[in-house]
Amino acid sequence: MWPLLLLLIGSLYVLLCVLLHVFQPLLAGYAERKWLRNVRNVALIVAHPDDECMFFGPVVMKLAADTGCQFRVLCLSSGNSEGLGDVRKTELKNSCRILGVDPSNVMVVSHTRLPDDSLVRWDQRLVAKIILQHILAWNSDTVLTFGSYGVSGHLNHRVLYSALRYLYSGKQLPACCCAYALDDVSVVRKYLGLFDVPITYLLSRYVYVATYSEVVRIKNAMGSHRSQLVWFRKLYLAFSRYVVINGFSAIDDLTGGCDDDSEDDYFDFFR
C-alpha cells in the first residue's frame, strides 16, 4: 500500500513540475507576482566569465528582455587562471549577447589583487569599493549577486555577497538601490533541475523561471565559453536547477554576517 501511495505522490509531483514549466507562459500573471518590483537599472555582479549563464541565466533572460530595464554585468575577474583572460572576456560578451544583454553593458575588471583562484579570498573592502563605483556610475537601482555560500562554496563567489552586505550594513548604497542575493540550496536541490520549481516557488521570496526556449538559449550561451566547457560543466548544465530557476532574497532580509564562512547550509540536505 505505502509503496503505491508514494509512487502516486511522486508521479503527481513530477507531473506538477512539468506542467509548471511547460505551461509557464499561461501562468505569467502568477509568476510575475514573484518578480522584483520597480526594476529599471540592474547590475549583476559576478566573479568569473560563465557565472552569468551557469547561475543567473533565468533572471538575466527575463530582465534583459524587458525593454524598460537597462541590464548591466560587472565581472570582477577575467578568469585568467590559465592565461586565457582575453579569450574569456570575449566569451563572456558573446554569452551575454545570446542572453539578451548588450555587450557594451558588460564590464570586466582585471585587478592583480583579484585573481581567478578558488583558494584565494579576495579583499572584501576592495571588492566593495569596485562594486560601489559601478553602482554609482550606472545609477543602479537593483543589484544582484551570489548568496553567502556562493552556490558552490567558491571563495571568489562568496566575497561578492559579503562585500555587498558590507555596503548595505554600512549604509553606503544609494537610498534608491536595493540589493538581492541568489538563494543557496542544498546539494540535493541543486541538481533537481526543473523538479525544484514548486519548492522554489514555496520557499523563495523572488523567483524567475526560464521557459524551455530560454533554457536552450542559456545552454547555448554556456556554449560560448568554449575554453571552459569541460565534461563536468556539461553535466552541470544537464541537471542544475540554476539553469531553470533562480530564487532571490533581499540582502536586508538575510541575517548572515559580512564575514560568515559557515558551510552548514550546504550540508542541510533538506533545506
matplotlib code that plots the C-alpha trace (Angstrom):
import matplotlib.pyplot as plt

x = [0.0, 2.6, 4.9, 1.9, 0.9, 4.5, 4.7, 1.4, 2.6, 5.9, 4.2, 1.8, 4.8, 6.7, 3.6, 3.2, 6.8, 6.5, 3.2, 4.6, 7.5, 5.8, 2.8, 4.6, 3.6, 0.0, 0.8, 2.6, 0.2, 1.0, 4.7, 5.2, 3.9, 7.2, 9.4, 11.3, 9.5, 10.4, 13.4, 14.9, 18.7, 20.1, 23.7, 24.5, 27.8, 29.7, 33.1, 34.1, 33.1, 30.5, 28.9, 26.2, 24.8, 25.7, 24.0, 21.9, 20.6, 16.8, 16.9, 19.2, 16.8, 13.7, 15.2, 17.3, 14.2, 12.3, 12.5, 12.1, 15.1, 18.8, 20.7, 24.5, 27.0, 30.1, 32.6, 35.3, 37.9, 38.8, 39.1, 42.8, 43.9, 45.1, 46.4, 43.2, 41.9, 41.4, 39.7, 37.3, 36.4, 35.3, 33.4, 31.6, 30.4, 29.3, 27.4, 25.7, 24.7, 22.9, 21.2, 20.0, 22.5, 24.2, 28.0, 28.6, 26.9, 29.4, 32.3, 35.3, 37.7, 41.3, 43.0, 46.2, 44.6, 41.5, 42.9, 40.7, 41.6, 39.2, 41.8, 42.2, 39.7, 39.5, 39.8, 36.3, 36.8, 38.5, 35.6, 33.1, 34.8, 34.7, 31.1, 30.1, 31.9, 30.0, 26.6, 27.1, 28.3, 25.5, 22.8, 21.8, 18.5, 18.8, 21.9, 22.1, 24.8, 25.6, 24.3, 26.5, 27.7, 28.1, 26.3, 29.4, 31.4, 33.8, 35.6, 35.5, 31.7, 31.2, 33.1, 30.8, 27.9, 30.0, 31.1, 27.6, 26.3, 29.2, 28.0, 24.4, 25.1, 27.4, 24.6, 26.9, 24.4, 22.3, 18.9, 17.1, 19.3, 18.1, 20.4, 19.4, 21.3, 20.8, 19.3, 21.7, 20.2, 21.2, 23.3, 20.2, 18.0, 20.9, 20.7, 16.9, 16.6, 13.0, 11.9, 12.9, 10.4, 7.5, 9.9, 11.4, 8.0, 7.1, 10.4, 11.9, 10.6, 11.5, 11.5, 12.4, 11.7, 13.1, 10.8, 12.0, 13.2, 15.0, 16.8, 18.0, 19.4, 21.1, 22.8, 23.8, 25.2, 27.3, 28.5, 30.1, 32.5, 34.5, 37.6, 35.6, 33.2, 34.7, 32.8, 31.7, 30.2, 28.2, 26.8, 26.1, 24.1, 22.1, 21.0, 21.4, 18.3, 20.1, 19.8, 16.0, 15.2, 16.6, 15.3, 16.4, 16.3, 16.7, 20.0, 18.1, 16.1, 19.2, 20.9, 24.4, 27.3, 29.7, 32.4, 30.2, 32.2, 29.8, 29.2, 26.4, 23.7, 25.1, 25.0, 21.5, 20.1, 16.5, 16.8]
y = [0.0, 2.5, 1.9, 2.5, 5.7, 7.0, 6.2, 8.1, 11.1, 11.1, 10.8, 13.7, 15.8, 15.1, 16.0, 19.2, 20.2, 19.5, 21.4, 24.4, 24.5, 23.8, 26.0, 28.8, 31.4, 30.7, 31.3, 34.6, 36.6, 34.5, 34.1, 37.9, 38.3, 36.7, 39.0, 42.0, 45.3, 48.7, 47.4, 49.9, 49.8, 46.4, 45.5, 41.8, 41.2, 38.0, 36.7, 35.0, 34.7, 31.9, 32.7, 34.8, 31.7, 28.9, 30.5, 33.6, 32.6, 32.7, 36.2, 37.6, 36.3, 37.8, 41.3, 41.8, 41.2, 43.9, 47.0, 49.3, 47.8, 48.6, 45.4, 45.5, 42.9, 43.5, 40.7, 41.0, 39.0, 38.0, 34.3, 34.4, 31.4, 29.6, 32.6, 32.9, 36.1, 37.9, 34.8, 34.5, 38.2, 37.7, 34.6, 36.5, 39.2, 36.6, 34.7, 37.9, 38.7, 35.4, 36.1, 39.4, 41.7, 44.4, 43.5, 47.3, 46.8, 44.2, 45.4, 43.1, 44.1, 42.9, 43.6, 41.9, 41.6, 39.8, 36.6, 33.8, 31.3, 29.3, 29.2, 33.0, 35.1, 38.5, 41.6, 42.5, 46.2, 46.4, 44.4, 46.6, 49.7, 48.5, 47.4, 50.8, 52.7, 50.9, 51.2, 54.9, 55.3, 53.2, 54.7, 51.2, 50.7, 46.9, 44.8, 41.1, 38.7, 35.4, 34.3, 33.8, 30.3, 31.3, 28.2, 26.0, 27.5, 29.2, 31.9, 34.4, 34.0, 34.3, 37.6, 39.3, 38.7, 39.7, 42.9, 43.9, 43.2, 45.3, 48.2, 47.7, 47.4, 50.5, 52.4, 53.1, 52.1, 54.8, 55.2, 54.1, 51.0, 47.5, 44.5, 40.9, 37.6, 34.4, 31.7, 28.9, 25.5, 22.0, 19.8, 17.6, 20.6, 22.0, 19.1, 18.6, 20.8, 21.6, 19.4, 22.1, 24.6, 24.0, 24.0, 27.3, 29.0, 28.0, 28.9, 31.9, 35.4, 36.3, 33.8, 33.6, 30.5, 30.1, 28.7, 25.7, 28.0, 30.2, 27.2, 26.3, 29.8, 29.6, 26.4, 28.0, 30.9, 28.5, 27.0, 30.4, 29.6, 27.1, 27.4, 26.3, 23.8, 20.7, 17.5, 18.3, 21.6, 19.8, 17.5, 20.6, 22.1, 18.9, 18.7, 22.1, 23.9, 27.2, 26.8, 26.6, 28.7, 31.5, 32.4, 35.6, 37.2, 40.8, 41.5, 43.3, 40.1, 38.0, 37.6, 36.2, 38.5, 40.0, 37.5, 34.5, 31.4, 28.8, 25.9, 24.3, 25.5, 23.5, 20.2, 20.7, 18.3, 19.2, 23.0]
z = [0.0, 1.1, -2.0, -4.3, -2.4, -2.6, -6.3, -6.9, -4.9, -6.7, -10.1, -9.3, -8.2, -11.4, -13.4, -11.5, -12.2, -15.9, -16.1, -14.3, -16.7, -20.0, -19.4, -17.6, -20.3, -19.4, -15.7, -16.4, -14.2, -11.1, -12.0, -12.3, -8.7, -7.6, -9.7, -8.4, -8.4, -9.9, -11.7, -14.1, -13.9, -12.9, -12.1, -12.0, -10.1, -10.9, -10.2, -13.4, -17.1, -17.3, -13.9, -15.8, -17.6, -15.1, -12.2, -13.3, -16.7, -15.8, -14.3, -17.0, -19.7, -18.1, -17.1, -20.3, -22.4, -20.5, -22.8, -19.8, -18.0, -18.5, -17.7, -17.0, -15.9, -13.8, -13.7, -11.1, -12.9, -16.5, -15.5, -16.2, -14.1, -17.2, -19.1, -21.1, -19.8, -23.1, -24.6, -21.7, -21.9, -25.5, -24.5, -21.7, -24.1, -26.7, -23.9, -22.8, -26.3, -26.5, -23.2, -24.5, -22.8, -25.0, -24.9, -24.3, -21.0, -19.8, -17.7, -16.8, -14.1, -14.3, -10.9, -9.6, -6.2, -7.6, -9.2, -10.5, -7.8, -5.7, -2.8, -2.6, -0.7, -2.3, -0.2, 0.9, 1.1, -2.4, -3.9, -2.1, -3.5, -7.1, -6.8, -5.3, -8.0, -10.7, -8.9, -8.7, -12.3, -13.6, -11.3, -10.5, -8.6, -8.4, -7.6, -7.9, -6.8, -5.2, -1.8, 1.3, 0.2, -3.5, -4.8, -4.7, -1.8, -4.2, -2.2, -5.1, -5.3, -1.5, -1.1, -3.6, -1.2, 1.9, 0.0, -1.0, 2.5, 3.9, 1.7, 2.8, 6.6, 6.3, 4.6, 1.6, -1.0, -2.6, -1.0, -4.2, -4.6, -3.5, -3.3, -3.7, -3.2, -5.1, -2.8, -1.9, -1.7, -0.6, -2.8, -3.4, -4.6, -6.6, -9.1, -9.2, -12.3, -13.1, -10.3, -7.9, -9.4, -6.9, -3.9, -5.0, -5.5, -2.0, -0.3, -2.2, -2.0, -5.6, -8.4, -12.0, -14.1, -17.6, -20.3, -22.3, -25.2, -22.6, -21.1, -24.6, -25.0, -21.6, -22.6, -25.9, -24.0, -22.0, -25.3, -26.0, -23.1, -25.2, -23.1, -20.0, -21.5, -19.9, -19.2, -15.6, -16.7, -19.4, -16.6, -14.5, -17.4, -17.7, -14.1, -12.3, -11.2, -11.7, -15.4, -15.0, -11.9, -9.8, -6.3, -4.6, -1.2, -0.3, 1.4, 4.2, 4.9, 5.4, 8.8, 7.8, 8.8, 6.3, 7.0, 7.6, 6.4, 7.7, 5.4, 7.4, 5.0, 2.2, 4.1, 5.2, 2.5, 3.1, 3.0]

ax = plt.figure().add_subplot(projection="3d")
ax.plot(x, y, z, "-o")
ax.set_aspect("equal")
plt.show()
